[in-house]
Amino acid sequence: MISQLVILWTDALVFLLLLFATLFGIYASRKAHLRGPWRQVVRNKVGVGTLVVLSFYLVVALLDSVHFHPMLDRAELKGADATQSVEVISLFDRLVEGLRERQEKTYSAPLATRLYAKENIELPDGRVIRDFPRLTYGGAHLTDPDSERLPDILRLSAIGIIKGLVVSLAVANVLIMLLAMRSGRSFGAQGRAVLRGATEIPWKTVFYTLALMLMLIFWSAELAAKYHLLGTDKVGEDVFYQALKSIRTGLLIGTLTTLVMLPAAILLGIMAGYFRGWVDDIIQYTYTTLNSIPGVLLIAAAILMLQIYMSNHADEFNSLVERADLRLLFLVIILGVTSWTGLCRLLRGETLKLREMDYVQAATAFGVSNLKIIGRHILPNVLHIVLIAVILDFSGLVLAEAVLSYVNIGVDPTMNSWGNMINSARLEMAREPIVWWSLAAAMIFMFSLVLAANLFSDVVRDAFDPRLRGSR
Amino acid sequence: MTAYIIRRILYAIPILLGVNILTFVLFFVVNSPDDMARMNLGMKRVTPAAIENWKHERGYDLPLLFNESASGTGRITETIFFQKSLKLFRFDFGSSDSGRDIGYDISQRMWPSLAIAVPVLLVGLLVNITFALLIAFFRATYIDFWGVVLCVILMSISGLFYIIGGQYLVSKLLHLVPISGYDTGLGSVKFLILPVIIGVIGGIGAGTRWYRTLFLEEINKDYVRTARAKGLSEAVVLFRHVLKNAMIPILTGVVVVLPLLFMGSLITESFFGIPGLGSYTIDAINSQDFAIVRSMVFLGSVLYILGLLLTDISYTLVDPRVRLS
């Protein structure tokens, strides 16, 4: 099925980030001072619960980051040479193919069977009446939608929730079995320990969150297959699909921005603190200058310039997807430029403190080179600051994307993002009856991601910040 | 003190120059004035004469850095860099790409911005500190726990939602105040109430949490223990001692944002149709008026640096231990 992979810039960076994260995980698991705090994170109920939620978001984003040209159906080919479509879709699109392809004419409310606006309908006997027409796909399996809709929805919901329960029970059983094998206890004893909350890692919370997420997923899958779970937008696209696709954009902006800014922030911050003197002056001058420009204006200026460049060099971009992707990349870079200064200043301060430590002084006295001192003694000791900053920044960046898109300086208007969804839904608030579902969908998805990230970052900060340790 | 302030102002000059050079590179070097003209006049079928005309009207037809055709100081002054960038230091913003006087526009639009930003700051401060003190008073109880959880939830909601939701609930369903618009004088009050309330609510989550940590940090200090030891009630300890000492970080945190209040709030102003500097900036971005964006970048940097300076000065005023050198 997958024919030709298309690697977009941001895709490459996402997987690079994943690689870095894995490497860091391996590194951290070998160092006691990094392993300790992480252990504290996974022993915290809020910590593991949010981790489960975040990992679902992450899986969707990763699946959505594998792009390819789909093969055309053999039946559709009539002697044509090309076996590939020019359109670029992702693995995730394949998974939810139905959602992507079932387009209605225009707005329809969540789980509706009829369009939002009245139209002229021709009856079989030739008369023309004005009524809400049936949807092409939403609830198309019903013969009499007005009486059958509610029982059908309830039936599908029940099926979905039961499926979710069964799957989560199965997963829980497998996990308990693995745990039992590792600890050498019997299956029953391990299960009771988990339910009592007597395990080191709060597995009970993990299972509850997992069950909740799985039930939600199966419930929505069951309903989304027959209806438009969150309605359709102006051109009839499924809002649920849009909201799911926006996960990638949100996560990318939240994570890649940090990846882009990290090298500069770490390098310059440590250099400024370690070498002091004129190096420090120059670096301080640079970040004060950048910091003094209001972030939104710098982003606006840069994006405006990019727009001019893109419209003057329109032929350099092969497809809309590539163009949107490049704009996303650029946005991430420029967001990175405006946000690295805070971390840089923190690292400078910490390095100033560290370089006076006895072990650094001793290393200097032994004639160890500056590069080695930084790599061996300074960098490992500021890594926790970097980590906290990265995780703390995430939720702010996700929220910032929505605001930037509202001002038209965010991601490309053709790209699915929560900001674009809100932006286009804003104009529909004046309609009667009100079209609220796009807005609500974007808000719910964004809220749950940001809330999970906020709670998670609190746990991580408490675990890593030595000042707070023991105070709670 | 005076010497310190003068030195700080002198230190600001290279920073502003840096900002200037950065915006100059962004606006004139990355894309030439020709590109901008084509963008503004529409992409298709623009005659070179029309581009020249557009550039000439706005003074973009000069060389970037060095004018060979001029004589004397004109070689430096008759350039885009001098005319468009360096003149900002005199707060001479010139005219926008659509021909309006930017300096005059800014002086007019400043007041509506302040009319929203100042009440939001003051009311927000009052509300946040009250909540934070309350939470700190009941620390390590369920009130504390759920208070913090509520803060995190409030923080996780996008600011856009507060605005859209507030407008829908208050203006459209309840018809209490107009949805958007602005009026001069006292008539503006009915337009300002909703944005101010929404601004305050939007800031409660982050603000209360921040002040709570400040208070908790103070509560663990020795002087608090002494105050308790001599038999003061918890309320007196909190309001007399902790609040007073926590005022130092609170005050400096407020002072640093004071100058930036002039810039207004981009989103609030454009949603509520208030003719302040925030909506001015958004309109400029949407109509791609680069002269205005450039001026606002410069103004923002000046105000930011002013904020830093004021913070340092206010430190010495509230905390006698800090000496400026």
Interface residues (C-beta under 8 A of the other chain):
Chain A: Y285 T286 T288 T289 L290 N291 S292 I293 P294 V296 L297 L298 A300 A301 A302 L304 M305 Q307 I308 Y309 S311 N312 S395 L399 A402 V403 Y406 V407 N408 I409 I422 R426 M429 I434 L439 M443 M446 F447 V450 L451 N454 L455 D458 S471
Chain B: P14 I15 L16 G18 V19 L22 T23 L26 F27 V30 N31 D35 M36 R38 M39 M43 V152 I153 M155 S156 I157 S158 G159 L160 F161 I164 Q167 Y168 K172 N220 L260 M263 L266 I267 S270 T281 I282 I285 N286 Q288 F290 V293 R294 M296 V297 G300 S301 Y304 I305
